[in-house]
Amino acid sequence: MSDFTGNFLLALLLVVLLRVLYAVSAMLVRTGDGGNIAFGIALPAGLLYIVVRNPVPVSSWAGLVAGAVFGVALWGAIALWRRRRS
């Protein structure tokens, strides 16, 4: 059970980190400055390189998938709530 919970929380954290990374990269690209655009592209590429080179062992795939699905659903629900509110 602790493996499931740990991987569930890991997946939730990864969804949040991907959302923050997307927001930061989008802000950097929108500035129009060449250096910021290059950094906005290099930041996700560098993090992807780190993830591929040093994979984290997953002991409970069910927890990882459940956390990812829950995180994406929560992200979508918040986006829908914000759209209806404004």
NORCOR-V425791 format. One record per residue. N is the residue number from 1. SS is DSSP state (alpha for helix, beta for strand, coil for the rest). OMEGA is omega in whole degrees, 0 to 359 (* if undefined). Layout:
BEGIN
n-><N & N>
ss-><SS & SS>
omega-><OMEGA & OMEGA>
END
This chain:
BEGIN
n-><1 & 2 & 3 & 4 & 5 & 6 & 7 & 8 & 9 & 10 & 11 & 12 & 13 & 14 & 15 & 16 & 17 & 18 & 19 & 20 & 21 & 22 & 23 & 24 & 25 & 26 & 27 & 28 & 29 & 30 & 31 & 32 & 33 & 34 & 35 & 36 & 37 & 38 & 39 & 40 & 41 & 42 & 43 & 44 & 45 & 46 & 47 & 48 & 49 & 50 & 51 & 52 & 53 & 54 & 55 & 56 & 57 & 58 & 59 & 60 & 61 & 62 & 63 & 64 & 65 & 66 & 67 & 68 & 69 & 70 & 71 & 72 & 73 & 74 & 75 & 76 & 77 & 78 & 79 & 80 & 81 & 82 & 83 & 84 & 85 & 86>
ss-><coil & alpha & alpha & alpha & alpha & alpha & alpha & alpha & alpha & alpha & alpha & alpha & alpha & alpha & alpha & alpha & alpha & alpha & alpha & alpha & alpha & alpha & alpha & alpha & alpha & alpha & alpha & alpha & alpha & alpha & coil & coil & coil & alpha & alpha & alpha & alpha & alpha & alpha & alpha & alpha & alpha & alpha & alpha & alpha & alpha & alpha & alpha & alpha & alpha & alpha & alpha & alpha & coil & coil & coil & coil & coil & coil & coil & alpha & alpha & alpha & alpha & alpha & alpha & alpha & alpha & alpha & alpha & alpha & alpha & alpha & alpha & alpha & alpha & alpha & alpha & alpha & alpha & alpha & alpha & alpha & alpha & alpha & coil>
omega-><181 & 176 & 179 & 181 & 180 & 179 & 175 & 180 & 176 & 179 & 176 & 179 & 179 & 177 & 179 & 180 & 177 & 179 & 179 & 179 & 178 & 181 & 180 & 180 & 179 & 178 & 180 & 181 & 181 & 181 & 179 & 178 & 183 & 179 & 179 & 178 & 179 & 179 & 178 & 177 & 183 & 182 & 178 & 179 & 178 & 178 & 176 & 177 & 179 & 181 & 181 & 182 & 183 & 182 & 178 & 178 & 181 & 181 & 180 & 180 & 179 & 179 & 180 & 180 & 180 & 179 & 179 & 179 & 179 & 180 & 179 & 177 & 178 & 177 & 178 & 179 & 178 & 178 & 178 & 179 & 179 & 181 & 179 & 182 & 183 & *>
END
